[in-house]
Amino acid sequence: MNEAPLTQLPANLPVPEDDGACAHLLGSHLPDLSLVSTSGYHINLRHRQGLTVLYVYPLTARPGVPLPNGWDEIPGARGCTPESCAFRDHHTEIRQLGAEVFGLSTQSTDYQREVRERLHLSFDLLTDEAFTFTEVLSLPTFTVASMRLLRRVTIISNSGVIERVFYPIFPPDRHPADVVSYLKTRNA
């Protein structure tokens, strides 16, 4: 396992390829269901008015807890902490461009609360622990160490309708800047 700090990406990570697993999403409605947020609220993204940026990620690691064996060899798996930190750093700008940010994984709400506090995130993380949201949208997943996890994808919706999908995402730490660029172009 690479011992690089969780906030940095190791060199020579495999680049994910577009396998078409998100081609069906554009123009779809977000599922009409509530997800638990790290603030304790139930959030139904379909009913949110305006722009929403939902970045979906596999697994945020914790310091001192090893990542699953082979994690760095899975294209697109590594980088959840750097991506979340970059969304944090761009959050004010994204809000100024008229959008709100949410992160989504299948990790428990309690796990995600710790992540939000540790990384000083200024937005909520949502939990899809039962894979309900994932299955309604047919989001791509993968399995490692007996865990089913989400592949990294970012969805931009306008009042519940998906208008832009970023997939695959690489490198994840620079991806939030791509979201900002899209929002600037969209608002121009």
Contact map, one row per residue, 1 for C-alpha under 8 A:
11100000000000000000000000000000000000000000000000000000000000000010111100000000000000000000000000000000000000000000000000000000000000000000000000000000000000000000000000000000000000000000
11110000010000000000000000000000000000000000000000000000000000000000000100000000000000000000000000000000000000000000000000000000000000000000000000000000000000000000000000000000000000000000
11111000000000000000000000000000000000000000000000000000000000000000000000000000000000000000000000000000000000000000000000000000000000000000000000000000000000000000000000000000000000000000
01111101110000000000000000000000000000000000000000000000000000000000000000000000000000000000000000000000000000000000000000000000000000000000000000000000000000000000000000000000000000000000
00111111100000000000000000000000000000000000000000000000000000000000000000000000000000000000000000000000000000000000000000000000000000000000000000000000000000000000000000000000000000000000
00011111100000000000000000000000000000000000000000000000000010100000000000000010110000000000000000000000000000000000000000000000000000000000000000000000000000000000000000000000000000000000
00001111100000000000000000000000000000000000000000000000000000000000000000000010110010000000000000000000000000000000000000000000000000000000000000000000000000000000000000000000000000000000
00011111110000000000000000000000000000000000000000000000000000000000000000000010010000000000000000000000000000000000000000000000000000000000000000000000000000000000000000000000000000000000
00011111111000000000000000000000000000000000000000000000000000000000000000000110010000000000000000000000000000000000000000000000000000000000000000000000000000000000000000001000000000000000
01010001111110000000000000000000000000000000000000000000000000000000000000000000000000000000000000000000000000000000000000000000000000000000000000000000000000000000000000000000000000000000
00000000111110000000000000000000000000000000000000000000000000000000000000000000000000000000000000000000000000000000000000000000000000000000000000000000000000000000000000000000000000000000
00000000011111000000000000000000000000000000000000000000000000000000000000000000000000000000000000000000000000000000000000000000000000000000000000000000000000000000000000000000000000000000
00000000011111100000000000000000000000000000000000000000000000000000000110100100000000000000000000000000000000000000000000000000000000000000000000000000000000000000000000000000000000000000
00000000000111110000000000000000000000000000000000000000000000000000000111110000000000000000000000000000000000000000000000000000000000000000000000000000000000000000000000000000000000000000
00000000000011111000000000000000000000000000000000000000000000000000000000110000000000000000000000000000000000000000000000000000000000000000000000000000000000000000000001100000000000000000
00000000000001111100000000000000000000000000000000000000000000000000000000110000000000000000000000000000000000000000000000000000000000000000000000000000000000000000000111000000000000000000
00000000000000111110000000000000000000000000000000000000000000000000000000100000000000000000000000000000000000000000000000000000000000000000000000000000000000000000000100000000000000000000
00000000000000011111100000000000000000000000000000000000000000000000000000000000000000000000000000000000000000000000000000000000000000000000000000000000000000000000001100000000000000000000
00000000000000001111100000000000000000000000000000000000000000000000000000000000000000000000000000000000000000000000000000000000000000000000000000000000000000000000000000000000000000000000
00000000000000000111111000000000000000000000000000000000000000000000000000000000000000000000000000000000000000000000000000000000000000000000000000000000000000000000000000000000000000000000
00000000000000000111111100000000000000000000000000000000000000000000000000000000000000000000000000000000000000000000000000000000000000000011000000000000000000000000000000000000000000000000
00000000000000000001111110000000000000000000000000000000000000000000000000000000000000000000000000000000000000000000000000000000000000000011000000000000000000000000101000000000000000000000
00000000000000000001111111000000000000000000000000000000000000000000000000000000000000000000000000000000000000000000000000000000000000000000000000000000000000000000000000000000000000000000
00000000000000000000111111010000000000000000000000000000000000000000000000000000000000000000000000000000000000000000000000000000000000000000000000000000000000000000000000000000000000000000
00000000000000000000011111110000000000000000000000000000000000000000000000000000000000000000000000000000000000000000000000000000000000001000000000000000000000000100100000000000000000000000
00000000000000000000001111110000000000000000000000000000000000000000000000000000000000000000000000000000000000000000000000000000000000000000000000000000000000000111100000000000000000000000
00000000000000000000000011111000000000000000000000000000000000000000000000000000000000000000000000000000000000000000000000000000000000000000000000000000000000001110000000000000000000000000
00000000000000000000000111111100000000000000000000000000000000000000000000000000000000000000000000000000000000000000000000000000000000000000000000000000000000001100000000000000000000000000
00000000000000000000000000111110000000000000010000000000000000000000000000000000000000000000000000000000000000000000000000000000000000000000000000000000000000011100000000000000000000000000
00000000000000000000000000011111000000000000110000000000000000000000000000000000000000000000000000000000000000000000000000000000000000001000000000000000000010011100000000000000000000000000
00000000000000000000000000001111100000000000110000000000000000000000000000000000000000000000000000000000000000000000000000000000000010011000000000000000000000000000000000000000000000000000
00000000000000000000000000000111110000000001111000000000000000000000000000000000000000000000000000000000000000000000000000000000000000000000000000000000000000000000000000000000000000000000
00000000000000000000000000000011111000000001110000000000000000000000000000000000000000000000000000000000000000000000000000000000000010000000000000000000000000000000000000000000000000000000
00000000000000000000000000000001111100000111100000000000000000000000000000000000000000000000000000000000000000000000000000000000000000000000000000000000000000000000000000000000000000000000
00000000000000000000000000000000111110000111000000000000000000000000000000000000000000000000000000000000000000000000000000000111000000000000000000000000000000000000000000000000000000000000
00000000000000000000000000000000011111011110000000000000000000000000000000000000000000000000000000000000000010000000000000000111000000000000000000000000000000000000000000000000000000000000
00000000000000000000000000000000001111111110000000000000000000000000000000000000000000000000000000000000000010000000000000011110000000000000000000000000000000000000000000000000000000000000
00000000000000000000000000000000000111111000000000000000000000000000000000000000000000000000000000000000000011011001000000011100000000000000000000000000000000000000000000000000000000000000
00000000000000000000000000000000000011111000000000000000000000000000000000000000000000000000000000000000000000001000000000010000000000000000000000000000000000000000000000000000000000000000
00000000000000000000000000000000000111111100000000000000000000000000000000000000000000000000000000000000000000000000000000000000000000000000000000000000000000000000000000000000000000000000
00000000000000000000000000000000000111111110000000000000000000000000000000000000000000000000000000000000000000000000000000000000000000000000000000000000000000000000000000000000000000000000
00000000000000000000000000000000011110011111000000000000000000000000000000000000000000000000000000000000000000000000000000000000000000000000000000000000000000000000000000000000000000000000
00000000000000000000000000000000011110001111100000000000000000000000000000000000000000000000000000000000000000000000000000000000000000000000000000000000000000000000000000000000000000000000
00000000000000000000000000000001111000000111111100000000000000000000000000000000000000000000000000000000000000000000000000000000000000000000000000000000000000000000000000000000000000000000
00000000000000000000000000000111110000000011111100010000000000000000000000000000000000000000000000000000000000000000000000000000000000000000000000000000000000010000000000000000000000000000
00000000000000000000000000001111100000000001111100000000000000000000000000000000000000000000000000000000000000000000000000000000000000000000000000000000000000111000000000000000000000000000
00000000000000000000000000000001000000000001111110000000000000000000000000000000000000000000000000000000000000000000000000000000000000000000000000000000000000110000000000000000000000000000
00000000000000000000000000000000000000000001111111010000000000000000000000000000000000000000000000000000000000000000000000000000000000000000000000000000000000110000000000000000000000000000
00000000000000000000000000000000000000000000001111100000000000000000000000000000000000000000000000000000000000000000000000000000000000000000000000000000000001110000000000000000000000000000
00000000000000000000000000000000000000000000000111110000000000000000000000000000000000000000000001100000000000000000000000000000000000000000000000000000000011100000000000000000000000000000
00000000000000000000000000000000000000000000000011111000000000000000000000000000000000000000000001110000000000000000000000000000000000000000000000000000000111100000000000000000000000000000
00000000000000000000000000000000000000000000100101111100000000000000000000000000000000000000000000111100000000000000000000000000000000000000000000000000001111100000000000000000000000000000
00000000000000000000000000000000000000000000000000111110000000000000000000000000000000000000000000111100000000000000000000000000000000000000000000000000011110000000000000000000000000000000
00000000000000000000000000000000000000000000000000011111000000000000000000000000000000000000000000001111000000000000000000000000000000000000000000000000011100000000000000000000000000000000
00000000000000000000000000000000000000000000000000001111100000000000000000000000000000000000000000001111000000000000000000000000000000000000000000000001111000000000000000000000000000000000
00000000000000000000000000000000000000000000000000000111110000000000000000000000000000000000000000000011100000000000000000000000000000000000000000000111111000000000000000000000000000000000
00000000000000000000000000000000000000000000000000000011111100000000000000000001000000000000000000000011100000000000000000000000000000000000000000000111100000000000000000000000000000000000
00000000000000000000000000000000000000000000000000000001111100000000000000001001000000000000000000000000110000000000000000000000000000000000000000001111000000000000000000000000000000000000
00000000000000000000000000000000000000000000000000000000111110000000000000001001000000000000000000000000111000000000000000000000000000000000000000001000000000000000000000000000000000000000
00000000000000000000000000000000000000000000000000000000111111000000000000000001100000000000000000000000000000000010000000000000000000000000000000000000000000000000000000000000000000000000
00000100000000000000000000000000000000000000000000000000001111101110000000000001100000000000000000000000000000000000000000000000000000000000000000000000000000000000000000000000000000000000
00000000000000000000000000000000000000000000000000000000000111111100000000000000000000000000000000000000000000000010000000000000000000000000000000000000000000000000000000000000000000000000
00000100000000000000000000000000000000000000000000000000000011111000000000000000000000000000000000000000000000000000000000000000000000000000000000000000000000000000000000000000000000000000
00000000000000000000000000000000000000000000000000000000000001111100000000000000000000000000000000000000000000000000000000000000000000000000000000000000000000000000000000000000000000000000
00000000000000000000000000000000000000000000000000000000000011111110000000000000000000000000000000000000000000000000000000000000000000000000000000000000000000000000000000000000000000000000
00000000000000000000000000000000000000000000000000000000000011011111000000000000000000000000000000000000000000000000000000000000000000000000000000000000000000000000000000000000000000000000
10000000000000000000000000000000000000000000000000000000000010001111101000000000000000000000000000000000000000000000000000000000000000000000000000000000000000000000000000000000000000000000
00000000000000000000000000000000000000000000000000000000000000000111111000000000000000000000000000000000000000000000000000000000000000000000000110000000000000000000000000000000000000000000
10000000000000000000000000000000000000000000000000000000000000000011111000000000000000000000000000000000000000000000000000000000000000000000000010000000000000000000000000000000000000000000
10000000000000000000000000000000000000000000000000000000000000000001111111000000000000000000000000000000000000000000000000000000000000000000000000000000000000000000000000000000000000000000
10000000000000000000000000000000000000000000000000000000000000000011111111001100000000000000000000000000000000000000000000000000000000000000000100000000000000000000000000000000000000000000
11000000000011000000000000000000000000000000000000000000000000000000011111101100000000000000000000000000000000000000000000000000000000000000000000000000000000000000000000000000000000000000
00000000000011000000000000000000000000000000000000000000000000000000011111100000000000000000000000000000000000000000000000000000000000000000000000000000000000000000000000000000000000000000
00000000000001000000000000000000000000000000000000000000000000000000011111111100000000000000000000000000000000000000000000000000000000000000000000000000000000000000000000000000000000000000
00000000000011111000000000000000000000000000000000000000000000000000000111111100000000000000000000000000000000000000000000000000000000000000000000000000000000000000000000000000000000000000
00000000000001110000000000000000000000000000000000000000000000000000000001111110000000000000000000000000000000000000000000000000000000000000000000000011000000000000000111110000000000000000
00000000000000000000000000000000000000000000000000000000011000000000001101111111000000000000000000000000000000000000000000000000000000000000000000000011000000000000000000000000000000000000
00000000100010000000000000000000000000000000000000000000000000000000001101111111000000000000000000000000000000000000000000000000000000000000000000000000000000000000000000000000000000000000
00000111100000000000000000000000000000000000000000000000000000000000000000011111111000000000000000000000000000000000000000000000000000000000000000000000000000000000000000111000000000000000
00000000000000000000000000000000000000000000000000000000111110000000000000001111111100000000000000000000000000000000000000000000000000000000000000000000000000000000000000010000000000000000
00000110000000000000000000000000000000000000000000000000000110000000000000000011111110000000000000000000000000000000000000000000000000000000000000000000000000000000000000000000000000000000
00000111100000000000000000000000000000000000000000000000000000000000000000000011111111000000000000000000000000000000000000000000000000000000000000000000000000000000000000011000000000000000
00000000000000000000000000000000000000000000000000000000000000000000000000000011111111100000000000000000000000000000000000000000000000000000000000000000000000000000000000011111000000000000
00000000000000000000000000000000000000000000000000000000000000000000000000000001111111110000000000000010000000000000001010000000000000000000000000000000000000000000000000001000000000000000
00000010000000000000000000000000000000000000000000000000000000000000000000000000111111111000000000000000000000000000001010000000000000000000000000000000000000000000000000001000000000000000
00000000000000000000000000000000000000000000000000000000000000000000000000000000011111111100000000000000000000000000000000000000000000000000000000000000000000000000000000001101000000000000
00000000000000000000000000000000000000000000000000000000000000000000000000000000001111111110000000001000000000000000000000000000000000000000000000000000000000000000000000000001000000000000
00000000000000000000000000000000000000000000000000000000000000000000000000000000000111111110000000000000000000000000000111100000000000000000000000000000000000000000000000000000000000000000
00000000000000000000000000000000000000000000000000000000000000000000000000000000000011111111000000000000000000000000000000000000000000000000000000000000000000000000000000000000000000000000
00000000000000000000000000000000000000000000000000000000000000000000000000000000000001111111110000000000000000000000000000000000000000000000000000000000000000000000000000000001100100000000
00000000000000000000000000000000000000000000000000000000000000000000000000000000000000111111111000011000000000000000000001100000000000000000000000000000000000000000000000000000000000000000
00000000000000000000000000000000000000000000000000000000000000000000000000000000000000001111111100000000000000000000000000000000000000000000000000000000000000000000000000000000000000000000
00000000000000000000000000000000000000000000000000000000000000000000000000000000000000000111111110000000000000000000000000000000000000000000000000000000000000000000000000000000000100000000
00000000000000000000000000000000000000000000000000000000000000000000000000000000000000000111111111111000000000000000000000000000000000000000000000000000000000000000000000000000000100100000
00000000000000000000000000000000000000000000000000000000000000000000000000000000000000000011111111111000000000000000000000000000000000000000000000000000000000000000000000000000000000000000
00000000000000000000000000000000000000000000000000000000000000000000000000000000000000000001111111100000000000000000000000000000000000000000000000000000000000000000000000000000000000000000
00000000000000000000000000000000000000000000000000000000000000000000000000000000000000000000111111100000000000000000000000000000000000000000000000000000000000000000000000000000000100110010
00000000000000000000000000000000000000000000000001100000000000000000000000000000000000000000011111110000000000000000000000000000000000000000000000000000000000000000000000000000000000000000
00000000000000000000000000000000000000000000000001111000000000000000000000000000000000000000011111111000000000000000000000000000000000000000000000000000000000000000000000000000000000000000
00000000000000000000000000000000000000000000000000111000000000000000000000000000000000000010011001111100000000000000000000000000000000000000000000000000000000000000000000000000000000000000
00000000000000000000000000000000000000000000000000011110000000000000000000000000000000100010011000111110000000000000000000110000000000000000000000000000000000000000000000000000000000000000
00000000000000000000000000000000000000000000000000011110000000000000000000000000000000000000000000011111000000000000000000111100000000000000000000000000000000000000000000000000000000000000
00000000000000000000000000000000000000000000000000000111100000000000000000000000000100000000000000001111100000000000000000011100000000000000000000000000000000000000000000000000000000000000
00000000000000000000000000000000000000000000000000000111100000000000000000000000000000000000000000000111110000000000000000001111000000000000000000000000000000000000000000000000000000000000
00000000000000000000000000000000000000000000000000000001111000000000000000000000000000000000000000000011111000000000000000001111100000000000000000001100000000000000000000000000000000000000
00000000000000000000000000000000000000000000000000000000011000000000000000000000000000000000000000000001111100000000000000000011111000000000000000001100000000000000000000000000000000000000
00000000000000000000000000000000000000000000000000000000001000000000000000000000000000000000000000000000111110110000000000000011100000000000000000000000000000000000000000000000000000000000
00000000000000000000000000000000000000000000000000000000000000000000000000000000000000000000000000000000011111110000000000000011100000000000000000000000000000000000000000000000000000000000
00000000000000000000000000000000000111000000000000000000000000000000000000000000000000000000000000000000001111111000000000000110000000000000000000000000000000000000000000000000000000000000
00000000000000000000000000000000000001000000000000000000000000000000000000000000000000000000000000000000000111111100000000000000000000000000000000000000000000000000000000000000000000000000
00000000000000000000000000000000000000000000000000000000000000000000000000000000000000000000000000000000001111111110000000000000000000000000000000000000000000000000000000000000000000000000
00000000000000000000000000000000000001000000000000000000000000000000000000000000000000000000000000000000001111111111000000001110000000000000000000000000000000000000000000000000000000000000
00000000000000000000000000000000000001100000000000000000000000000000000000000000000000000000000000000000000011111111100000001000000000000000000000000000000000000000000000000000000000000000
00000000000000000000000000000000000000000000000000000000000000000000000000000000000000000000000000000000000001111111110000000000000000000000000000000000000000000000000000000000000000000000
00000000000000000000000000000000000000000000000000000000000101000000000000000000000000000000000000000000000000111111111000000000000000000000000000000000000000000000000000000000000000000000
00000000000000000000000000000000000001000000000000000000000000000000000000000000000000000000000000000000000000011111111111011000000000000000000000000000000000000000000000000000000000000000
00000000000000000000000000000000000000000000000000000000000000000000000000000000000000000000000000000000000000001111111110000000000000000000000000000000000000000000000000000000000000000000
00000000000000000000000000000000000000000000000000000000000000000000000000000000000000000000000000000000000000000111111100000000000000000000000000000000000000000000000000000000000000000000
00000000000000000000000000000000000000000000000000000000000000000000000000000000000110000000000000000000000000000011111110000000000000000000000000000000000000000000000000000000000000000000
00000000000000000000000000000000000000000000000000000000000000000000000000000000000000010000000000000000000000000001111111000000000000000000000000000000000000000000000000000000000000000000
00000000000000000000000000000000000000000000000000000000000000000000000000000000000110010000000000000000000000000001101111110000000000000000000000000000000000000000000000000000000000000000
00000000000000000000000000000000000000000000000000000000000000000000000000000000000000010010000000000000000000000001000111110000000000000000000000000000000000000000000000000000000000000000
00000000000000000000000000000000000000000000000000000000000000000000000000000000000000010010000000001100000000000000000011111000000000000000000000000000000000000000000000000000000000000000
00000000000000000000000000000000000011100000000000000000000000000000000000000000000000000000000000001110000000000001000011111100000000000000000000000000000000000000000000000000000000000000
00000000000000000000000000000000000011000000000000000000000000000000000000000000000000000000000000000111100000011001000000111110000000000000000000000000000000000000000000000000000000000000
00000000000000000000000000000000001111000000000000000000000000000000000000000000000000000000000000000111100010010000000000011111000000000000000000000000000000000000000000000000000000000000
00000000000000000000000000000000001110000000000000000000000000000000000000000000000000000000000000000001111110010000000000001111100000000000000000000000000000000000000000000000000000000000
00000000000000000000000000000000001100000000000000000000000000000000000000000000000000000000000000000001111100000000000000000111111111000000000000000000000000000000000000000000000000000000
00000000000000000000000000000000000000000000000000000000000000000000000000000000000000000000000000000000111100000000000000000011111100000000000000000000000000000000000000000000000000000000
00000000000000000000000000000000000000000000000000000000000000000000000000000000000000000000000000000000010000000000000000000001111100000000000000000000000000000000000000000000000000000000
00000000000000000000000000000000000000000000000000000000000000000000000000000000000000000000000000000000010000000000000000000001111111100000000000000000000000000000000000000000000000000000
00000000000000000000000000000000000000000000000000000000000000000000000000000000000000000000000000000000000000000000000000000001111111110000000000000000000000000000000000000000000000000000
00000000000000000000000000000010100000000000000000000000000000000000000000000000000000000000000000000000000000000000000000000001001111111000000000000000000000000000000000000000000000000000
00000000000000000000000000000000000000000000000000000000000000000000000000000000000000000000000000000000000000000000000000000001001111111111000000000100000000000000000000000000000000000000
00000000000000000000000000000000000000000000000000000000000000000000000000000000000000000000000000000000000000000000000000000000001111111110000000000000000000000000000000000000000000000000
00000000000000000000000000000010000000000000000000000000000000000000000000000000000000000000000000000000000000000000000000000000000111111100000000000000000000000000000000000000000000000000
00000000000000000000000010000110000000000000000000000000000000000000000000000000000000000000000000000000000000000000000000000000000011111110000000000000000000000000000000000000000000000000
00000000000000000000000000000000000000000000000000000000000000000000000000000000000000000000000000000000000000000000000000000000000001111111000000000000000000000000000000000000000000000000
00000000000000000000110000000000000000000000000000000000000000000000000000000000000000000000000000000000000000000000000000000000000001101111100000000110000000000000000000000000000000000000
00000000000000000000110000000000000000000000000000000000000000000000000000000000000000000000000000000000000000000000000000000000000001000111110000000110000000000000000000000000000000000000
00000000000000000000000000000000000000000000000000000000000000000000000000000000000000000000000000000000000000000000000000000000000000000011111000011110000000000000000000000000000000000000
00000000000000000000000000000000000000000000000000000000000000000000000000000000000000000000000000000000000000000000000000000000000000000001111100011110000000000000000000000000000000000000
00000000000000000000000000000000000000000000000000000000000000000000000000000000000000000000000000000000000000000000000000000000000000000000111111111000000000000000000000000000000000000000
00000000000000000000000000000000000000000000000000000000000000000001001000000000000000000000000000000000000000000000000000000000000000000000011111111000000000000000000000000000000000000000
00000000000000000000000000000000000000000000000000000000000000000001100000000000000000000000000000000000000000000000000000000000000000000000001111100000000000000000000000000000000000000000
00000000000000000000000000000000000000000000000000000000000000000000000000000000000000000000000000000000000000000000000000000000000000000000001111110000000000000000000000000000000000000000
00000000000000000000000000000000000000000000000000000000000000000000000000000000000000000000000000000000000000000000000000000000000000000000001111111000000000000000000000000000000000000000
00000000000000000000000000000000000000000000000000000000000000000000000000000000000000000000000000000000000000000000000000000000000000000000111101111100000000000000000000000000000000000000
00000000000000000000000000000000000000000000000000000000011000000000000000000000000000000000000000000000110000000000000000000000000000000000111100111110000000000000000000000000000000000000
00000000000000000000000000000000000000000000000000000001110000000000000000000000000000000000000000000000110000000000000000000000000001000011110000011111000000000000000000000000000000000000
00000000000000000000000000000000000000000000000000000001110000000000000000011000000000000000000000000000000000000000000000000000000000000011110000001111100000000000000000000000000000000000
00000000000000000000000000000000000000000000000000000011110000000000000000011000000000000000000000000000000000000000000000000000000000000000000000000111110000000000001110000000000000000000
00000000000000000000000000000000000000000000000000000011100000000000000000000000000000000000000000000000000000000000000000000000000000000000000000000011111000000000111110000000000000000000
00000000000000000000000000000000000000000000000000001111000000000000000000000000000000000000000000000000000000000000000000000000000000000000000000000001111100000000111000000000000000000000
00000000000000000000000000000000000000000000000000011111000000000000000000000000000000000000000000000000000000000000000000000000000000000000000000000000111110000111110000000000000000000000
00000000000000000000000000000000000000000000000000111100000000000000000000000000000000000000000000000000000000000000000000000000000000000000000000000000011111000111100000000000000000000000
00000000000000000000000000000100000000000000000001111000000000000000000000000000000000000000000000000000000000000000000000000000000000000000000000000000001111111111000000000000000000000000
00000000000000000000000000000000000000000000000011110000000000000000000000000000000000000000000000000000000000000000000000000000000000000000000000000000000111111110000000000000000000000000
00000000000000000000000000000000000000000000011111110000000000000000000000000000000000000000000000000000000000000000000000000000000000000000000000000000000011111000000000000000000000000000
00000000000000000000000000001100000000000000111110000000000000000000000000000000000000000000000000000000000000000000000000000000000000000000000000000000000011111100000000000000000000000000
00000000000000000000000000111100000000000000010000000000000000000000000000000000000000000000000000000000000000000000000000000000000000000000000000000000000011111110000000000000000000000000
00000000000000000000000011111100000000000000000000000000000000000000000000000000000000000000000000000000000000000000000000000000000000000000000000000000001111011111100000000000000000000000
00000000000000000000000001100000000000000000000000000000000000000000000000000000000000000000000000000000000000000000000000000000000000000000000000000000001111001111100000000000000000000000
00000000000000000000000001000000000000000000000000000000000000000000000000000000000000000000000000000000000000000000000000000000000000000000000000000000001110000111110000000000000000000000
00000000000000000000010011000000000000000000000000000000000000000000000000000000000000000000000000000000000000000000000000000000000000000000000000000000111100000111111000000000000000000000
00000000000000000000000000000000000000000000000000000000000000000000000000000000000000000000000000000000000000000000000000000000000000000000000000000000111000000001111110000000000000000000
00000000000000000100010000000000000000000000000000000000000000000000000000000000000000000000000000000000000000000000000000000000000000000000000000000001110000000000111110000000000000000000
00000000000000011100000000000000000000000000000000000000000000000000000000010000000000000000000000000000000000000000000000000000000000000000000000000001100000000000011111000000000000000000
00000000000000010000000000000000000000000000000000000000000000000000000000010000000000000000000000000000000000000000000000000000000000000000000000000001100000000000011111110010000000000000
00000000000000110000000000000000000000000000000000000000000000000000000000010000000000000000000000000000000000000000000000000000000000000000000000000000000000000000000111111110000000000000
00000000000000100000000000000000000000000000000000000000000000000000000000010010000000000000000000000000000000000000000000000000000000000000000000000000000000000000000011111110000000000000
00000000000000000000000000000000000000000000000000000000000000000000000000010011011000000000000000000000000000000000000000000000000000000000000000000000000000000000000011111111000000000000
00000000100000000000000000000000000000000000000000000000000000000000000000000010011111000000000000000000000000000000000000000000000000000000000000000000000000000000000001111111000000000000
00000000000000000000000000000000000000000000000000000000000000000000000000000000001001000000000000000000000000000000000000000000000000000000000000000000000000000000000001111111110000000000
00000000000000000000000000000000000000000000000000000000000000000000000000000000001000000000000000000000000000000000000000000000000000000000000000000000000000000000000011111111111000000000
00000000000000000000000000000000000000000000000000000000000000000000000000000000001001100100000000000000000000000000000000000000000000000000000000000000000000000000000000011111111100000000
00000000000000000000000000000000000000000000000000000000000000000000000000000000000000000100000000000000000000000000000000000000000000000000000000000000000000000000000000000111111110000000
00000000000000000000000000000000000000000000000000000000000000000000000000000000000000000000000000000000000000000000000000000000000000000000000000000000000000000000000000000111111111000000
00000000000000000000000000000000000000000000000000000000000000000000000000000000000000000000000000000000000000000000000000000000000000000000000000000000000000000000000000000011111111100000
00000000000000000000000000000000000000000000000000000000000000000000000000000000000000000100110010000000000000000000000000000000000000000000000000000000000000000000000000000001111111110000
00000000000000000000000000000000000000000000000000000000000000000000000000000000000000000000000000000000000000000000000000000000000000000000000000000000000000000000000000000000111111111000
00000000000000000000000000000000000000000000000000000000000000000000000000000000000000000000000000000000000000000000000000000000000000000000000000000000000000000000000000000000011111111100
00000000000000000000000000000000000000000000000000000000000000000000000000000000000000000000010010000000000000000000000000000000000000000000000000000000000000000000000000000000001111111110
00000000000000000000000000000000000000000000000000000000000000000000000000000000000000000000000010000000000000000000000000000000000000000000000000000000000000000000000000000000000111111111
00000000000000000000000000000000000000000000000000000000000000000000000000000000000000000000000000000000000000000000000000000000000000000000000000000000000000000000000000000000000011111111
00000000000000000000000000000000000000000000000000000000000000000000000000000000000000000000000000000000000000000000000000000000000000000000000000000000000000000000000000000000000001111111
00000000000000000000000000000000000000000000000000000000000000000000000000000000000000000000000010000000000000000000000000000000000000000000000000000000000000000000000000000000000000111111
00000000000000000000000000000000000000000000000000000000000000000000000000000000000000000000000000000000000000000000000000000000000000000000000000000000000000000000000000000000000000011111
